[in-house]
Amino acid sequence: MAAALTAALVIAGGAAPASADSYPSWDDVQAAKNNAAAAQAEVDRINGLLQSLQTAANAAGDLAVKRLGEYGAAEAALQAATAKAQDLAERAQEAGAKADQLKAQSGTLAEQLTRAGTSSVSLRLFLSPSASRSDSLLYQLGAVSKLADRSSALFAQATAQKNLATSLSAQASAAQTIRDQLATAAKKALDAATAAKQAADAQLADQKQHANTLYAQLATLKNTEASVEQKYAEGVAAAEAAQQAANSGGGSDGFAPPPGMVVDPAGAQAYASSRLAAFGWGQDQMGCLIKLWNHESGWRADAYNTSSGAYGIPQSLPASKMASAGPDWMTNQNTQVNWGLDYINRAYGSPCAAWNFEMSHDPNWY
């Protein structure tokens, strides 16, 4: 796991976790506390470590979302290939059945022709002494001729259907081969996504473990409370995230489903509606918010933009910006909604203002 995590962070361009001897001990904190310069140096050191932890956790989370997006694309391709292979197989079966039916009809007509005997009809016509009998025999000859034409047409149709069935069977076989290859690719993508998610979870756990101690040490140096230092850091992170654009425009075009994640657009909308008052907005803003996030993500917490990497209901870019709203941003739609509403409030003032901005340019983004 440690090797996978380190590799993941390098690939994602994030910081690797600090080594054990990089963290200050409580003895270091106590020794520095009575010296202003030393105390400030230790404060800076701790803040740097906290930032490094957050950066590493964000990088791991963004990589996990990327891998989950690749899995989502592979799974979608597999489903499409499966449907195509099944459709071709069904069409080949139908064409084969139709060919057999037409062949049987052609055989029946051929048998009738044999019994009718066109040559005997012609002979009877030649020997017929009366006009009425002659007319009857001419009619029989015409009927036999039509019967022969119909038999030939049915045989030709049967042959064409048989050729179509053969062609469709070959296409179905090729489609099944592609489907099997895509199934292997989807399994590989799922394994990579699962490993990346586990690495992100491990990095987040490491962040929590060390951050709790670091905030306590920071509070000791500054004679404050650990909760105060943590809330301040979270506020700064949220403000920095809100100053950046939420996405690149264009909204989601795929999905990045973390294992076991529940996607409930209706539930997300209900939760968002309940949160409007916290920002001083009335329910009149909900219509704009619904349109905005319908356009961006369809209110799906696993929505993913395959070109930009934007993720989640508000289409945060990078996805890990939402970490400022909670460590479960990758899988909790309420956390995503909280971040998105805070972003809208800071950047635009209201959902309707954000929606108007979204619609004011092409491609759309907010």
C-alpha positions as CSV (number, residue, x, y, z in Angstrom):
1,M,0.0,0.0,0.0
2,A,2.8,2.4,0.9
3,A,4.5,1.9,-2.5
4,A,1.2,2.3,-4.3
5,L,0.4,5.4,-2.5
6,T,3.9,7.0,-3.1
7,A,3.6,6.1,-6.8
8,A,0.1,7.5,-7.0
9,L,1.2,10.8,-5.5
10,V,4.1,11.1,-7.9
11,I,1.9,10.4,-10.9
12,A,-0.7,12.9,-9.7
13,G,2.0,15.6,-9.3
14,G,1.3,15.9,-5.6
15,A,3.6,16.0,-2.6
16,A,4.8,12.7,-1.0
17,P,4.0,12.2,2.7
18,A,6.5,13.6,5.1
19,S,8.9,11.2,6.8
20,A,8.5,10.4,10.5
21,D,11.5,12.5,11.5
22,S,10.0,15.5,9.8
23,Y,7.2,15.9,12.4
24,P,7.9,17.9,15.6
25,S,7.8,16.1,18.9
26,W,6.1,17.5,22.0
27,D,9.5,18.1,23.4
28,D,10.3,20.3,20.4
29,V,7.2,22.3,21.0
30,Q,7.9,22.8,24.7
31,A,11.5,23.8,24.0
32,A,10.4,26.4,21.4
33,K,7.4,27.8,23.3
34,N,9.4,30.1,25.6
35,N,11.4,31.6,22.8
36,A,9.4,33.8,20.4
37,A,11.7,33.3,17.4
38,A,11.8,29.5,17.9
39,A,8.1,29.4,18.5
40,Q,7.4,31.2,15.2
41,A,9.8,28.9,13.4
42,E,8.0,25.9,14.8
43,V,4.6,27.4,13.9
44,D,5.8,27.8,10.3
45,R,7.2,24.3,10.3
46,I,3.9,22.8,11.5
47,N,1.8,24.9,9.0
48,G,4.1,23.7,6.2
49,L,3.5,20.1,7.3
50,L,-0.2,20.6,7.5
51,Q,-0.2,22.1,4.0
52,S,1.9,19.2,2.8
53,L,-0.5,16.7,4.3
54,Q,-3.5,18.4,2.6
55,T,-1.7,18.6,-0.7
56,A,-0.8,14.9,-0.6
57,A,-4.4,14.0,0.4
58,N,-5.8,16.1,-2.4
59,A,-3.4,14.7,-5.0
60,A,-4.4,11.1,-3.9
61,G,-8.1,12.0,-4.1
62,D,-7.7,13.6,-7.6
63,L,-5.9,10.6,-8.8
64,A,-8.6,8.3,-7.4
65,V,-11.3,10.3,-9.2
66,K,-9.3,10.1,-12.5
67,R,-8.9,6.3,-12.2
68,L,-12.6,6.0,-11.3
69,G,-13.4,8.1,-14.4
70,E,-11.4,5.7,-16.5
71,Y,-13.3,2.8,-15.0
72,G,-16.6,4.6,-15.7
73,A,-15.6,5.0,-19.4
74,A,-14.5,1.4,-19.7
75,E,-17.7,0.2,-18.1
76,A,-19.8,2.3,-20.4
77,A,-17.9,1.0,-23.5
78,L,-18.4,-2.6,-22.2
79,Q,-22.1,-2.1,-21.8
80,A,-22.4,-0.6,-25.3
81,A,-20.3,-3.5,-26.8
82,T,-22.4,-6.0,-24.9
83,A,-25.6,-4.5,-26.3
84,K,-24.2,-4.5,-29.8
85,A,-23.1,-8.1,-29.6
86,Q,-26.5,-9.2,-28.3
87,D,-28.3,-7.2,-31.0
88,L,-26.3,-8.7,-33.8
89,A,-26.8,-12.2,-32.4
90,E,-30.5,-11.7,-32.2
91,R,-30.7,-10.2,-35.7
92,A,-28.6,-13.1,-37.0
93,Q,-31.0,-15.6,-35.4
94,E,-34.0,-13.7,-36.8
95,A,-32.4,-13.7,-40.3
96,G,-31.7,-17.4,-40.1
97,A,-35.3,-18.2,-39.1
98,K,-36.6,-16.0,-41.9
99,A,-34.3,-17.8,-44.4
100,D,-35.6,-21.2,-43.2
101,Q,-39.2,-19.9,-43.5
102,L,-38.6,-18.6,-47.1
103,K,-36.8,-21.8,-48.1
104,A,-39.7,-23.9,-46.8
105,Q,-42.2,-21.7,-48.8
106,S,-40.1,-22.0,-51.9
107,G,-39.9,-25.8,-51.5
108,T,-43.7,-26.0,-51.1
109,L,-44.2,-24.0,-54.3
110,A,-41.7,-26.1,-56.2
111,E,-43.6,-29.3,-55.1
112,Q,-46.8,-27.8,-56.4
113,L,-45.1,-27.0,-59.7
114,T,-44.0,-30.5,-60.0
115,R,-47.5,-31.9,-59.5
116,A,-49.0,-29.3,-61.9
117,G,-46.6,-30.3,-64.7
118,T,-46.3,-27.3,-67.0
119,S,-45.5,-29.6,-70.0
120,S,-48.7,-31.6,-69.6
121,V,-50.7,-28.3,-69.4
122,S,-49.1,-27.2,-72.7
123,L,-49.9,-30.5,-74.3
124,R,-53.5,-30.4,-73.2
125,L,-53.7,-26.9,-74.6
126,F,-52.4,-28.1,-78.0
127,L,-54.9,-31.0,-78.2
128,S,-57.9,-29.1,-76.9
129,P,-60.8,-29.1,-79.4
130,S,-62.8,-26.3,-77.8
131,A,-62.2,-22.6,-77.1
132,S,-63.6,-22.8,-73.6
133,R,-61.3,-25.6,-72.7
134,S,-58.5,-23.8,-74.4
135,D,-59.1,-20.7,-72.2
136,S,-59.1,-22.8,-69.1
137,L,-55.8,-24.4,-70.0
138,L,-54.3,-21.0,-70.8
139,Y,-55.4,-19.8,-67.4
140,Q,-53.7,-22.9,-65.8
141,L,-50.6,-22.2,-67.8
142,G,-50.5,-18.6,-66.6
143,A,-51.1,-19.7,-63.0
144,V,-48.2,-22.2,-63.2
145,S,-46.0,-19.6,-64.6
146,K,-46.8,-17.2,-61.8
147,L,-46.2,-20.1,-59.4
148,A,-42.8,-20.6,-60.8
149,D,-41.9,-16.9,-60.6
150,R,-43.1,-16.8,-57.0
151,S,-41.0,-19.9,-56.2
152,S,-37.9,-18.4,-57.7
153,A,-38.4,-15.1,-55.9
154,L,-38.9,-16.9,-52.6
155,F,-35.7,-18.9,-53.2
156,A,-33.8,-15.8,-54.0
157,Q,-35.1,-14.1,-50.8
158,A,-34.2,-17.2,-48.8
159,T,-30.7,-17.1,-50.2
160,A,-30.3,-13.4,-49.4
161,Q,-31.6,-14.0,-45.8
162,K,-29.2,-16.9,-45.4
163,N,-26.3,-14.7,-46.5
164,L,-27.5,-11.9,-44.2
165,A,-27.6,-14.4,-41.3
166,T,-24.1,-15.5,-42.1
167,S,-22.8,-12.0,-42.2
168,L,-24.6,-11.0,-39.0
169,S,-23.2,-14.1,-37.2
170,A,-19.7,-13.1,-38.2
171,Q,-20.3,-9.5,-37.0
172,A,-21.8,-10.9,-33.8
173,S,-18.7,-13.1,-33.2
174,A,-16.4,-10.1,-33.9
175,A,-18.5,-7.9,-31.5
176,Q,-18.3,-10.6,-28.8
177,T,-14.5,-10.7,-29.2
178,I,-14.4,-6.9,-28.7
179,R,-16.8,-7.2,-25.8
180,D,-14.5,-9.7,-24.1
181,Q,-11.5,-7.5,-24.6
182,L,-13.5,-4.5,-23.2
183,A,-14.5,-6.7,-20.2
184,T,-10.9,-7.3,-19.5
185,A,-10.1,-3.6,-19.8
186,A,-13.0,-2.7,-17.5
187,K,-11.8,-5.2,-14.9
188,K,-8.2,-3.7,-15.1
189,A,-9.6,-0.2,-14.8
190,L,-11.7,-1.2,-11.8
191,D,-8.7,-2.7,-10.1
192,A,-6.7,0.5,-10.7
193,A,-9.5,2.6,-9.5
194,T,-10.0,0.5,-6.4
195,A,-6.3,0.7,-5.6
196,A,-6.2,4.4,-6.2
197,K,-9.3,4.9,-3.9
198,Q,-7.6,2.8,-1.2
199,A,-4.5,4.8,-1.5
200,A,-6.5,8.0,-1.2
201,D,-8.3,6.7,1.9
202,A,-4.9,5.7,3.4
203,Q,-3.5,9.2,2.7
204,L,-6.6,10.8,4.2
205,A,-6.2,8.6,7.3
206,D,-2.6,9.6,7.6
207,Q,-3.5,13.3,7.2
208,K,-6.1,13.0,10.0
209,Q,-3.7,11.2,12.3
210,H,-0.9,13.7,12.0
211,A,-3.2,16.8,11.6
212,N,-4.8,16.2,15.0
213,T,-1.5,16.2,16.7
214,L,-0.1,19.1,14.7
215,Y,-3.2,21.3,15.4
216,A,-2.8,20.6,19.1
217,Q,0.9,21.5,18.9
218,L,0.1,24.6,17.0
219,A,-2.4,25.6,19.6
220,T,0.1,25.1,22.4
221,L,2.6,27.4,20.7
222,K,0.0,30.1,20.1
223,N,-1.9,29.6,23.4
224,T,-5.2,28.9,21.6
225,E,-7.4,25.9,21.2
226,A,-6.7,23.1,18.7
227,S,-10.3,23.4,17.4
228,V,-9.7,27.1,16.8
229,E,-6.6,26.5,14.7
230,Q,-8.4,23.8,12.7
231,K,-11.4,25.9,12.0
232,Y,-9.2,28.8,10.9
233,A,-7.2,26.5,8.5
234,E,-10.5,25.1,7.1
235,G,-11.8,28.6,6.5
236,V,-8.6,29.6,4.7
237,A,-8.7,26.5,2.5
238,A,-12.4,27.1,1.7
239,A,-11.7,30.8,0.8
240,E,-8.8,29.8,-1.5
241,A,-10.9,27.2,-3.2
242,A,-13.8,29.6,-3.8
243,Q,-11.4,32.1,-5.5
244,Q,-10.7,29.6,-8.3
245,A,-13.1,28.7,-11.1
246,A,-15.2,25.7,-10.3
247,N,-14.9,24.0,-13.7
248,S,-13.6,24.4,-17.3
249,G,-17.1,24.6,-18.9
250,G,-19.1,22.0,-20.6
251,G,-20.2,19.9,-17.7
252,S,-19.9,16.2,-17.2
253,D,-19.9,13.6,-20.0
254,G,-19.3,10.5,-18.0
255,F,-19.2,9.1,-14.5
256,A,-16.6,8.1,-11.9
257,P,-18.3,5.7,-9.5
258,P,-16.5,5.0,-6.2
259,P,-17.3,1.4,-5.0
260,G,-20.5,1.4,-2.9
261,M,-21.4,5.0,-3.6
262,V,-25.1,5.9,-3.5
263,V,-26.2,8.3,-6.2
264,D,-29.5,10.0,-5.4
265,P,-30.2,13.2,-7.5
266,A,-33.6,13.7,-5.9
267,G,-32.1,13.4,-2.4
268,A,-29.3,15.8,-3.3
269,Q,-31.9,18.4,-4.5
270,A,-33.9,18.0,-1.3
271,Y,-30.8,18.5,0.8
272,A,-29.7,21.6,-1.3
273,S,-33.2,23.1,-0.9
274,S,-32.9,22.7,2.9
275,R,-29.6,24.6,2.9
276,L,-30.6,27.7,0.9
277,A,-31.7,29.6,4.0
278,A,-28.2,29.1,5.6
279,F,-26.9,31.4,2.9
280,G,-29.7,33.9,3.1
281,W,-31.5,32.7,0.0
282,G,-35.2,32.1,-0.5
283,Q,-36.7,29.1,-2.3
284,D,-37.0,31.3,-5.4
285,Q,-33.3,30.5,-5.9
286,M,-33.9,26.7,-6.1
287,G,-35.2,26.8,-9.7
288,C,-31.9,28.4,-10.8
289,L,-29.9,25.9,-8.8
290,I,-31.7,23.0,-10.3
291,K,-31.1,24.3,-13.8
292,L,-27.4,25.0,-13.0
293,W,-26.5,21.6,-11.7
294,N,-28.8,19.8,-14.1
295,H,-26.7,21.4,-16.8
296,E,-23.4,20.6,-15.1
297,S,-23.9,17.1,-13.7
298,G,-27.6,16.0,-13.6
299,W,-27.2,16.2,-9.8
300,R,-25.1,13.0,-9.9
301,A,-22.4,12.9,-7.2
302,D,-20.3,10.6,-9.5
303,A,-20.6,12.9,-12.5
304,Y,-17.2,13.3,-14.3
305,N,-15.8,15.4,-17.1
306,T,-13.5,13.1,-19.0
307,S,-11.6,16.0,-20.6
308,S,-11.1,18.3,-17.7
309,G,-11.4,16.0,-14.7
310,A,-14.2,18.1,-13.1
311,Y,-16.2,16.0,-10.6
312,G,-19.3,15.8,-8.6
313,I,-22.6,17.6,-8.5
314,P,-21.0,21.1,-8.7
315,Q,-18.3,19.9,-11.1
316,S,-15.4,21.0,-9.0
317,L,-12.0,21.3,-10.8
318,P,-9.8,19.9,-9.5
319,A,-12.1,17.6,-7.7
320,S,-10.2,17.8,-4.4
321,K,-11.2,21.4,-3.9
322,M,-14.3,19.9,-2.2
323,A,-12.1,18.5,0.5
324,S,-12.5,21.9,2.2
325,A,-16.1,20.9,2.8
326,G,-15.3,17.5,4.3
327,P,-13.1,14.5,3.9
328,D,-15.9,12.4,2.4
329,W,-16.2,14.7,-0.6
330,M,-15.6,11.9,-3.1
331,T,-18.6,9.8,-2.0
332,N,-21.0,12.1,0.0
333,Q,-23.4,14.1,-2.1
334,N,-24.3,16.4,0.8
335,T,-20.7,17.4,1.2
336,Q,-20.5,18.2,-2.5
337,V,-23.7,20.3,-2.2
338,N,-22.2,22.2,0.8
339,W,-19.1,23.0,-1.1
340,G,-21.0,24.0,-4.2
341,L,-23.3,26.3,-2.4
342,D,-20.4,27.9,-0.6
343,Y,-18.6,28.4,-3.9
344,I,-21.7,29.9,-5.5
345,N,-22.2,32.3,-2.5
346,R,-18.6,33.5,-2.6
347,A,-18.2,33.7,-6.4
348,Y,-21.6,34.9,-7.5
349,G,-23.7,35.7,-4.5
350,S,-26.7,33.5,-5.5
351,P,-27.6,30.5,-7.6
352,C,-29.6,32.7,-10.1
353,A,-26.5,34.9,-10.6
354,A,-24.4,31.8,-11.2
355,W,-27.0,30.5,-13.7
356,N,-27.1,33.8,-15.5
357,F,-23.3,33.7,-15.7
358,E,-23.3,30.1,-16.9
359,M,-25.7,31.0,-19.8
360,S,-23.9,34.2,-20.7
361,H,-21.1,32.5,-22.7
362,D,-20.4,29.5,-24.9
363,P,-19.1,27.0,-23.8
364,N,-21.0,27.3,-20.6
365,W,-19.2,27.3,-17.2
366,Y,-19.5,29.0,-13.9
